[in-house]
Amino acid sequence: MAFEALKGVGDADLGEWEDWSERGCFHLKRRLRPEEQAQVGDACDIRGTEEQERRYQAVKQYIPAHMRDWRE
């Protein structure tokens, strides 16, 4: 699912990383193409912030039920 979600986004040749968390969650990270980076600006860590919660609430209805506990 992660690879499908990133289809057409970023450039794996610029850098791509796969990681499994201790809880068994798969993470796929990929560098953006320069024109994508210019549009979104620098990355920032929002984990544990009110912004993270707002974003989660906005999309949780689209997350499969078995994957909704990723924050815990």
C-alpha positions as protocol buffer text, in pm:
chain_id: "A"
residue {
  index: 1
  type: MET
  ca { x: 0 y: 0 z: 0 }
}
residue {
  index: 2
  type: ALA
  ca { x: 285 y: 240 z: 78 }
}
residue {
  index: 3
  type: PHE
  ca { x: 445 y: 195 z: -262 }
}
residue {
  index: 4
  type: GLU
  ca { x: 109 y: 246 z: -434 }
}
residue {
  index: 5
  type: ALA
  ca { x: 44 y: 561 z: -231 }
}
residue {
  index: 6
  type: LEU
  ca { x: 378 y: 708 z: -340 }
}
residue {
  index: 7
  type: LYS
  ca { x: 341 y: 615 z: -706 }
}
residue {
  index: 8
  type: GLY
  ca { x: 433 y: 926 z: -905 }
}
residue {
  index: 9
  type: VAL
  ca { x: 557 y: 1113 z: -598 }
}
residue {
  index: 10
  type: GLY
  ca { x: 919 y: 1187 z: -523 }
}
residue {
  index: 11
  type: ASP
  ca { x: 1221 y: 1025 z: -681 }
}
residue {
  index: 12
  type: ALA
  ca { x: 1350 y: 697 z: -541 }
}
residue {
  index: 13
  type: ASP
  ca { x: 1680 y: 756 z: -723 }
}
residue {
  index: 14
  type: LEU
  ca { x: 1736 y: 1059 z: -496 }
}
residue {
  index: 15
  type: GLY
  ca { x: 1683 y: 842 z: -189 }
}
residue {
  index: 16
  type: GLU
  ca { x: 1431 y: 590 z: -60 }
}
residue {
  index: 17
  type: TRP
  ca { x: 1422 y: 407 z: 274 }
}
residue {
  index: 18
  type: GLU
  ca { x: 1210 y: 121 z: 409 }
}
residue {
  index: 19
  type: ASP
  ca { x: 1170 y: 67 z: 780 }
}
residue {
  index: 20
  type: TRP
  ca { x: 965 y: -157 z: 1010 }
}
residue {
  index: 21
  type: SER
  ca { x: 878 y: -11 z: 1350 }
}
residue {
  index: 22
  type: GLU
  ca { x: 889 y: -217 z: 1669 }
}
residue {
  index: 23
  type: ARG
  ca { x: 509 y: -248 z: 1651 }
}
residue {
  index: 24
  type: GLY
  ca { x: 524 y: -389 z: 1299 }
}
residue {
  index: 25
  type: CYS
  ca { x: 433 y: -74 z: 1106 }
}
residue {
  index: 26
  type: PHE
  ca { x: 597 y: -32 z: 766 }
}
residue {
  index: 27
  type: HIS
  ca { x: 736 y: 309 z: 674 }
}
residue {
  index: 28
  type: LEU
  ca { x: 845 y: 411 z: 326 }
}
residue {
  index: 29
  type: LYS
  ca { x: 1037 y: 735 z: 295 }
}
residue {
  index: 30
  type: ARG
  ca { x: 1135 y: 895 z: -31 }
}
residue {
  index: 31
  type: ARG
  ca { x: 1311 y: 1216 z: -129 }
}
residue {
  index: 32
  type: LEU
  ca { x: 1099 y: 1466 z: -319 }
}
residue {
  index: 33
  type: ARG
  ca { x: 1191 y: 1592 z: -662 }
}
residue {
  index: 34
  type: PRO
  ca { x: 1329 y: 1950 z: -650 }
}
residue {
  index: 35
  type: GLU
  ca { x: 1006 y: 2099 z: -790 }
}
residue {
  index: 36
  type: GLU
  ca { x: 800 y: 1914 z: -526 }
}
residue {
  index: 37
  type: GLN
  ca { x: 1032 y: 2032 z: -248 }
}
residue {
  index: 38
  type: ALA
  ca { x: 997 y: 2392 z: -368 }
}
residue {
  index: 39
  type: GLN
  ca { x: 618 y: 2365 z: -341 }
}
residue {
  index: 40
  type: VAL
  ca { x: 601 y: 2222 z: 11 }
}
residue {
  index: 41
  type: GLY
  ca { x: 909 y: 2370 z: 178 }
}
residue {
  index: 42
  type: ASP
  ca { x: 1125 y: 2201 z: 437 }
}
residue {
  index: 43
  type: ALA
  ca { x: 995 y: 1905 z: 635 }
}
residue {
  index: 44
  type: CYS
  ca { x: 910 y: 1951 z: 1001 }
}
residue {
  index: 45
  type: ASP
  ca { x: 825 y: 1699 z: 1271 }
}
residue {
  index: 46
  type: ILE
  ca { x: 465 y: 1740 z: 1394 }
}
residue {
  index: 47
  type: ARG
  ca { x: 450 y: 1421 z: 1602 }
}
residue {
  index: 48
  type: GLY
  ca { x: 284 y: 1482 z: 1936 }
}
residue {
  index: 49
  type: THR
  ca { x: 148 y: 1824 z: 1838 }
}
residue {
  index: 50
  type: GLU
  ca { x: -202 y: 1965 z: 1797 }
}
residue {
  index: 51
  type: GLU
  ca { x: -136 y: 1981 z: 1423 }
}
residue {
  index: 52
  type: GLN
  ca { x: -80 y: 1605 z: 1415 }
}
residue {
  index: 53
  type: GLU
  ca { x: -412 y: 1548 z: 1591 }
}
residue {
  index: 54
  type: ARG
  ca { x: -599 y: 1781 z: 1352 }
}
residue {
  index: 55
  type: ARG
  ca { x: -453 y: 1604 z: 1052 }
}
residue {
  index: 56
  type: TYR
  ca { x: -530 y: 1262 z: 1196 }
}
residue {
  index: 57
  type: GLN
  ca { x: -891 y: 1355 z: 1270 }
}
residue {
  index: 58
  type: ALA
  ca { x: -930 y: 1483 z: 914 }
}
residue {
  index: 59
  type: VAL
  ca { x: -818 y: 1154 z: 755 }
}
residue {
  index: 60
  type: LYS
  ca { x: -899 y: 878 z: 1005 }
}
residue {
  index: 61
  type: GLN
  ca { x: -1224 y: 790 z: 829 }
}
residue {
  index: 62
  type: TYR
  ca { x: -1015 y: 685 z: 528 }
}
residue {
  index: 63
  type: ILE
  ca { x: -773 y: 467 z: 728 }
}
residue {
  index: 64
  type: PRO
  ca { x: -861 y: 96 z: 740 }
}
residue {
  index: 65
  type: ALA
  ca { x: -999 y: 10 z: 1087 }
}
residue {
  index: 66
  type: HIS
  ca { x: -715 y: -231 z: 1165 }
}
residue {
  index: 67
  type: MET
  ca { x: -459 y: 47 z: 1106 }
}
residue {
  index: 68
  type: ARG
  ca { x: -614 y: 330 z: 1311 }
}
residue {
  index: 69
  type: ASP
  ca { x: -411 y: 272 z: 1629 }
}
residue {
  index: 70
  type: TRP
  ca { x: -81 y: 380 z: 1474 }
}
residue {
  index: 71
  type: ARG
  ca { x: -47 y: 673 z: 1716 }
}
residue {
  index: 72
  type: GLU
  ca { x: -41 y: 462 z: 2032 }
}
